Structures are given as C-alpha cells and as structure tokens.
C-alpha cells in the first residue's frame, strides 16, 4: 500500500485564548487535490502551519509522505504559499525567486533555467525584471506561487492562492494547479473561494472552531443535492398532482416561476390535446438521481399536452453546502 502524501492523527494545537485546532485526522493521497474549508478563525491556518513545520503541535502526530512533520526530510518535499506574504520590495521578482532557489540549495545552472520558466508559467514573464515595489497585489501573489514551486515540490500547500486575482487570473492559476495535479503533485488548498475548491479538488474537509465537521468527496457531497428545473407552459395544479402520483417524486413549484398560476378551470381533455385556456408558464423542480429520470419526466410532461421550454440541471454549489452546514453553529469570528 502506498504511503499517503499527508496523514494526520488527532493533530492538536491549543492556545490559551481557546483558538487552534483539536484532534484533526485526515488522509490525503498522492496526486490528490484536497480542499480545506472553514469560517474565519476556524483554525485552518494553524493546521497548515503545523504541517509545514512552522509551529509545533500540542499533541497528535502527522507525516508527509511518511516523514514526520517538521523534519528536514518532510520540509524538502513541500512548497508553501502563505496567505500573508512579504517580499523584499527593492529586489526584482526574478531575484526573489532566485533567492528561494538558493535557500533550497539549487545549483545555479539549474536555477538559471528554472526561474525564468517559472515566472513565465505564473504569468509574470518579462515583468520578473521589475522591482517588487512596482507589483500589484495580484502580481505579488503570482510571484509567491513561483517561489512555492521553485524546488519542484511533491506537496504544495496554498493558503488563499487566488484571493488577490481577478477572474482571468484565477482561471490562469487554476490551470497551473490542474497541470501540477496531472503531473502527480499533491495540492492542499485552503481557500475562501469555494468555486475554486469545487472545480479543482477531489476531496475536502470543513473545519469549525478547530474541529472537523464534515469531510468527503466533493462529487459525492454535491451529487446528493442534484436538482432539476423544468420550464413548463400550459400548467395547472392538477397536473402536478398527476405527475407526483405517476412518478413517486416530489415535484414542486420553483421560486423561478415567471408567472403566477391563474385558476384551475382546465379539463383533462383540454390538457391532453394542448388546448389549455390557461397558458401559465412556471418552473417545476425535483431532486432526481439520474439523467434517465429527467428524460422520463420530460416525456410525461409532453404527453400531457404541456409545453416544455427548458430543462436545467442545477446541482447545489459548494458555497450553498458550506453555508447550510455551518448555519446556526457557533464559530469564532475574526475579532473574537
């Protein structure tokens, strides 16, 4: 059995003010992209700092590719982009990355080729020759990503890697991370941009007040909440009851409906022959297990003389899952 890229067992860091994290146990496989989520003050950064060896755990254990966290062997395998980064503003971007290459004891001949290639890869290109003081926050974030990748790490820890970027920049960074994943690199992504986690990550964990609330596959979490929407014309409440009886599904009116339903005077015969005097247009919604189920419902709607204008699969987004999970729970805020 292969050694996990990241494995923690009851990893704990306790502070006098009650912050930190407690009994966090996760396993991340090689080549996996793992999303680490949680409200502000949940303890995410504390957890990451333990893994990269910046702070010492109070209890528990953890290993990176089998090496104890904090050891030189473990540190040599990782790249790290912190949320709060500061680079020498009097240096050029190229010089900053070269400095990190030297800190990794990279040979000058290797660094001479790798540094320009990295600057190009993260979207800085010739701007690498400019001084950092002339960089925007987004450019500095790109520079930080280049520094995190300079030693070609096996495990990459990223704390909010796209927070300062515009939508185009976020897509470019995501493309870089997808390529790294294709090359077998392990990515640990701590992000408030839940869409990034949803698009990139295989699995995720949700931390609140220093404790794991939920964890699992992104696809499994979202697949359980697949909702289908049907835009239907010539609708009456009778037909919804009939559809529910025929399918055994719970079909309901959606908040999307564009026009209120007026009356229930249509007869069954009129509905069968598409002669409804009431041409109300509504959105129906139902949670379905598969596309085959949606196709069956489409056929029943058309058979009953209704007009099917549009069908939309509206899978619950990760942001909704996140909000629903932490809603009503106590959690530490930034000022607590």
C-alpha positions in Angstrom: 0.0 0.0 0.0 1.4 3.4 -1.0 2.3 6.0 1.7 -0.2 8.9 1.9 1.0 12.3 0.9 -0.5 13.8 4.1 -1.6 11.8 7.2 -2.6 13.3 10.5 -3.8 11.6 13.6 -5.6 13.7 16.3 -3.3 16.6 15.4 -3.9 19.3 18.0 -2.6 22.8 18.7 -4.0 24.5 21.8 -3.6 28.2 22.7 -4.5 30.0 25.9 -7.2 32.0 24.1 -9.0 28.9 23.0 -8.0 29.1 19.4 -6.2 26.4 17.4 -7.5 23.1 16.3 -8.2 19.8 18.0 -8.0 16.1 17.1 -7.8 16.7 13.4 -7.4 13.4 11.5 -7.2 13.4 7.7 -5.5 11.4 5.0 -4.6 12.9 1.6 -3.4 10.5 -1.2 -0.6 11.2 -3.6 -1.6 13.3 -6.5 -4.8 14.4 -4.9 -6.2 17.9 -4.6 -7.6 18.5 -1.2 -9.7 21.5 -0.2 -9.7 22.7 3.4 -12.6 25.0 4.2 -13.9 26.8 7.3 -15.1 30.2 8.5 -12.6 32.9 9.6 -11.0 31.9 12.9 -11.8 28.2 12.4 -8.1 27.1 12.8 -7.3 26.4 9.2 -4.0 28.4 9.1 -2.9 26.9 12.4 -3.4 23.4 10.9 -1.4 24.3 7.8 1.4 25.9 9.8 1.8 22.7 11.8 2.0 20.6 8.6 4.7 22.8 7.0 6.7 22.9 10.3 6.2 26.5 11.3 4.6 25.7 14.7 4.8 22.7 16.9 1.7 20.6 17.7 0.5 20.3 21.3 -0.4 16.6 20.7 -1.1 14.1 18.0 1.1 13.2 15.0 1.4 13.8 11.3 3.6 12.8 8.4 4.2 13.9 4.9 5.0 11.0 2.5 6.0 9.1 5.6 8.3 11.7 7.1 7.4 13.3 10.4 6.3 16.9 10.0 8.9 19.5 10.9 11.8 17.2 9.8 14.2 18.3 7.1 13.1 15.4 5.0 9.5 16.5 5.2 10.3 20.1 4.5 12.3 19.3 1.5 9.2 17.8 -0.1 6.9 20.8 0.2 6.2 24.2 -1.4 4.2 26.8 0.6 2.4 29.9 -0.3 1.1 31.6 2.9 -1.9 33.9 3.0 0.2 36.8 4.3 3.4 37.1 2.2 6.0 39.8 2.1 8.9 40.0 -0.4 11.8 42.4 -0.5 10.4 45.3 -2.5 13.9 46.5 -3.5 14.5 43.3 -5.3 13.2 42.2 -8.7 10.8 39.4 -9.0 13.5 37.3 -10.7 15.9 38.0 -7.8 13.2 36.9 -5.2 12.7 33.6 -6.9 16.5 33.1 -7.3 16.9 33.7 -3.6 14.3 31.0 -2.8 16.2 28.7 -5.2 19.4 29.3 -3.3 17.6 28.6 0.0 16.6 25.3 -1.5 20.3 24.7 -2.3 19.5 24.6 -6.0 22.5 24.6 -8.3 23.0 27.9 -10.1 22.9 26.3 -13.6 19.6 24.7 -12.8 18.1 27.9 -11.2 19.2 29.9 -14.3 16.8 27.8 -16.4 14.1 27.2 -13.9 13.5 30.7 -12.6 12.6 32.3 -16.0 10.4 29.3 -16.8 8.5 29.7 -13.6 8.0 33.4 -14.0 6.6 32.7 -17.4 4.4 29.9 -16.1 2.8 32.1 -13.4 2.1 34.9 -15.8 4.8 37.4 -14.9 7.1 36.9 -17.9 9.3 39.9 -18.5 7.8 41.7 -15.5 10.1 39.5 -13.5 12.8 42.1 -14.2 10.7 44.8 -12.4 11.2 45.6 -8.7 8.6 44.1 -6.4 7.6 47.6 -5.2 6.0 48.1 -8.6 4.0 44.9 -8.4 0.2 44.9 -7.8 -1.1 42.6 -5.1 -2.1 40.1 -7.7 1.4 40.1 -9.3 2.9 39.6 -5.8 0.6 36.6 -5.4 1.8 35.2 -8.7 5.4 35.8 -7.5 4.6 33.9 -4.3 3.3 30.9 -6.3 6.6 30.9 -8.3 8.5 30.8 -5.0 6.4 28.0 -3.7 7.1 25.9 -6.9 10.8 26.7 -7.2 12.0 23.4 -5.7 9.5 21.3 -7.8 7.8 20.1 -4.6 5.8 16.9 -4.2 3.2 18.5 -1.9 2.1 22.1 -2.4 0.3 24.0 0.4 -1.6 27.0 -0.8 -3.3 29.4 1.5 -5.8 31.6 -0.5 -3.7 31.4 -3.7 -6.3 33.4 -5.8 -7.6 35.9 -3.3 -5.9 38.9 -4.9 -6.5 37.9 -8.5 -9.2 38.9 -11.0 -11.4 36.2 -12.7 -8.9 35.8 -15.5 -6.0 35.5 -13.1 -7.9 32.9 -11.0 -8.6 30.8 -14.1 -4.9 31.0 -15.1 -3.8 29.9 -11.6 -6.3 27.1 -11.6 -4.9 25.9 -14.9 -1.4 25.9 -13.4 -2.7 23.8 -10.5 -4.5 21.4 -12.8 -1.3 20.8 -14.7 0.6 20.2 -11.5 -2.1 17.7 -10.5 -1.8 16.0 -13.8 1.9 15.6 -13.1 1.1 13.8 -9.9 1.7 16.6 -7.4 -0.4 16.8 -4.2 -2.2 20.0 -3.6 -3.6 21.2 -0.3 -5.8 24.2 -0.9 -7.0 26.4 1.8 -9.4 28.9 0.2 -12.4 31.1 0.8 -13.2 30.9 -3.0 -15.3 27.9 -2.8 -15.7 27.7 -6.5 -12.0 27.1 -6.8 -12.2 24.2 -4.4 -15.2 22.8 -6.3 -13.5 22.9 -9.7 -10.1 21.7 -8.6 -10.4 19.4 -5.6 -11.2 15.7 -5.3 -12.0 15.7 -1.6 -12.5 18.3 1.1 -12.9 18.9 4.9 -14.8 21.5 6.7 -13.3 22.9 9.9 -15.3 24.9 12.5 -14.0 26.0 15.9 -10.9 23.9 15.4 -12.8 20.7 14.8 -13.6 18.8 11.6 -17.4 18.9 11.0 -17.6 17.0 7.7 -15.3 15.6 5.1 -15.6 13.6 2.0 -15.5 13.6 -1.8 -16.6 16.8 -3.5 -18.5 14.9 -6.1 -20.4 12.8 -3.6 -21.4 15.8 -1.5 -22.8 17.7 -4.5 -24.3 14.6 -6.2 -26.6 14.1 -3.2 -28.1 17.6 -3.9 -28.8 17.4 -7.6 -31.8 19.5 -8.5 -33.6 19.6 -11.9 -35.7 22.5 -13.1 -38.3 22.3 -15.8 -39.8 25.4 -17.5 -43.4 24.4 -18.4 -46.2 26.1 -20.3 -49.9 25.2 -20.1 -49.6 24.1 -16.4 -52.3 23.5 -13.8 -52.1 22.3 -10.2 -53.9 19.1 -11.3 -51.0 18.2 -13.5 -48.5 18.5 -10.7 -50.6 16.1 -8.6 -50.8 13.7 -11.5 -47.0 13.8 -12.1 -46.3 13.2 -8.4 -48.6 10.1 -8.5 -47.2 8.7 -11.7 -43.5 9.2 -10.7 -43.5 8.9 -7.0 -41.3 12.0 -7.0 -41.8 15.2 -5.0 -42.3 17.8 -7.8 -42.9 21.3 -6.6 -43.2 24.8 -7.9 -39.8 26.6 -8.0 -39.2 30.2 -6.9 -38.1 30.7 -10.5 -41.6 30.6 -11.9 -42.1 33.6 -14.1 -45.9 33.9 -13.9 -48.4 33.0 -11.2 -51.0 30.3 -11.9 -54.4 31.6 -12.7 -57.3 29.3 -11.8 -57.8 25.6 -12.2 -60.6 25.6 -14.8 -58.9 23.4 -17.4 -60.4 20.0 -18.1 -58.4 16.8 -18.5 -59.4 16.6 -22.2 -58.2 20.1 -22.9 -54.9 19.3 -21.3 -54.5 16.1 -23.3 -54.9 17.9 -26.6 -52.9 21.0 -25.7 -56.0 23.3 -25.7 -55.5 24.8 -22.3 -57.1 28.2 -22.0 -54.6 29.0 -19.2 -51.1 29.3 -20.7 -49.3 29.9 -17.4 -45.6 29.4 -17.5 -44.0 28.0 -14.4 -40.8 26.4 -13.2 -41.1 23.0 -11.7 -38.3 21.5 -9.6 -37.5 18.0 -8.4 -34.4 16.2 -7.0 -33.5 13.4 -9.3 -31.0 10.6 -9.2 -30.1 10.5 -12.9 -30.5 11.9 -16.4 -32.7 9.0 -17.3 -35.1 10.0 -14.6 -35.1 13.6 -16.0 -35.8 12.2 -19.5 -38.8 10.2 -18.2 -40.3 13.2 -16.6 -39.8 15.2 -19.8 -41.8 12.6 -21.7 -44.6 12.6 -19.2 -44.8 16.4 -19.3 -45.1 16.4 -23.1 -47.5 13.5 -23.2 -49.9 15.5 -21.0 -50.0 18.4 -23.5 -47.8 20.8 -21.7 -45.1 22.7 -23.5 -41.6 22.0 -22.2 -39.5 25.2 -22.8 -36.3 24.4 -20.9 -34.7 21.8 -18.7 -31.8 22.8 -16.4 -29.7 20.7 -14.1 -29.0 22.9 -11.0 -26.5 21.0 -8.9 -26.1 22.5 -5.5 -22.9 24.6 -5.4 -20.2 24.1 -2.7 -21.0 27.6 -1.4 -24.6 26.5 -0.6 -23.3 23.3 1.0 -20.8 25.3 3.1 -23.4 27.9 4.3 -26.0 25.2 5.1 -23.5 23.1 7.1 -22.3 26.0 9.3 -25.6 27.8 9.6 -26.8 28.1 13.2 -23.5 26.9 14.6 -21.3 28.9 16.9 -18.0 29.9 15.3 -15.1 32.1 16.1 -15.0 35.3 14.2 -12.0 37.5 13.3 -12.5 39.7 16.3 -13.1 37.1 18.9 
